[in-house]
Amino acid sequence: MKLLVIGSGGREHAIAKKLAEDATVTQVFCAPGNPGMKKDGIEVVPVAENDQAGLLAFAKEQAVDWTFVGPEAPLAAGLVDAFESAGLKAFGPSKDAAMIEGSKDFAKQLMVKNAIPTGAYQTFTDFAKAKAYVEAQGAPIVIKADGLAAGKGVVVAETVPQAIAALSEMLEDNKFGASGARVVVEEFLAGEEFSLLAFVRRDKVYPMVISQDHKRAFDGDKGPNTGGMGAYSPVPQIPQEMVDEAVQRILIPAAKGMIANGTPFTGILYAGLIATEKGPKVIEFNARFGDPETQVVLPRLKSSLAAIISALLADEKPVIEWADNAAFGVVVAADGYPGTYEKGRPIPLIEDPEVTVYYAGVSETAGQLVAAGGRLFLVEAEGENLPEAQEKVYRALAAAKLTGMFYRKDIGHRALK
């Protein structure tokens, strides 16, 4: 098979690498990809993820068997619909189904309609009304831009003034443009967070092993929210009974609810969950693999990812097996991220055979990888258990010469107390 992956981040690097490991796959293209992927034999294609016509033309010209759409923006823009209209196979939700991530309000309505456990909420477009609601509810409270905001449109406000400032930025200052023209104000839920992803084909739901992401920029879960600074799998502090409950009360009702809504879902359904005293509740849904969760979940997949996707596209039951080991990943980011950061610094070569490097915000200058984004790369390792995998990653990072870059030193701290 010849396969095409859409996207350019660490998530797409992990997906493309896993697909390329399959004996039935002769070639994996990634559009636009990044130059760090080339070390794994992935062919990088200079077509932007929002260039629907260019992507369709490339897929036809190369006789690609099917396409995997990685990021949320092209899904929300209807890339899968465009491929299917052209008679090409693509794995991912339709534009209408991608609304489960593209609109927080849409997702909340779906949950309420299908009795899926989540926090109480209200949706606002008017600043004065939102402010009055926050003042009545008190803090802590969560403010979310309704639309896509690259993982940065969520503010967990610990005080009422913080919440009002976030509302003002979104509704009055247009910090996130149209994505923040409507906001969801949500009850703060206390508990341990975890990510539960599943392969979904309409009403068929095949859950993956769980993982835990670290959103805050700095050690001790301090600093602003980011796109994710590291992840690990399994999550030993979350009991299997809670995961089973989440599949039955959250994932399956969500898939069935999407069908009832007239927006059936095919693709990767991501449930960002919190383990509360009353059981698992939904913080958010995403319509695709998470980043950096993908980089620690896929290494634990014993089955062929290519065969799983092929089976789902053919409406067949896939064979899915997971390893009992642990995977651990730490993101290296440019100093200043998620705010203003410098570009162009050389990316050090990490040649430790016990780790895998997944590249994200990098470009190439005279054969040298250089910083081109906020999150630059993730270093991942597997082990029989989390301490073993963690030790491998931090050993490799300690040996690397990271100038103008930083990473969290405490990824996995909740599991390794």
QUIGI-V873237 format. One record per run of one state. SS is the DSSP state (hx for helix, st for strand, lp for the rest). FROM is the first residue (numbers start at 0). TO is the last residue. If there is no record, write none. Layout:
SS/FROM/TO  SS/FROM/TO
//
This chain:
lp/0/0  st/1/6  lp/7/8  hx/9/19  lp/20/25  st/26/31  lp/32/33  hx/34/39  lp/40/41  st/42/44  lp/45/50  hx/51/60  lp/61/64  st/65/68  lp/69/70  hx/71/75  lp/76/77  hx/78/84  lp/85/88  st/89/90  lp/91/97  hx/98/101  lp/102/102  hx/103/112  lp/113/116  st/117/117  lp/118/119  st/120/123  lp/124/125  hx/126/136  lp/137/139  st/140/144  lp/145/152  st/153/156  lp/157/158  hx/159/171  lp/172/175  hx/176/179  lp/180/181  st/182/186  lp/187/190  st/191/200  lp/201/202  st/203/206  lp/207/209  st/210/212  lp/213/214  st/215/217  hx/218/220  st/221/224  lp/225/228  st/229/232  lp/233/238  hx/239/259  lp/260/264  st/265/275  lp/276/277  st/278/285  lp/286/292  hx/293/299  st/300/300  lp/301/303  hx/304/312  lp/313/320  st/321/321  lp/322/324  st/325/333  lp/334/344  st/345/345  lp/346/354  st/355/358  lp/359/360  st/361/364  lp/365/366  st/367/370  lp/371/373  st/374/382  lp/383/384  hx/385/398  lp/399/403  st/404/405  lp/406/416
//
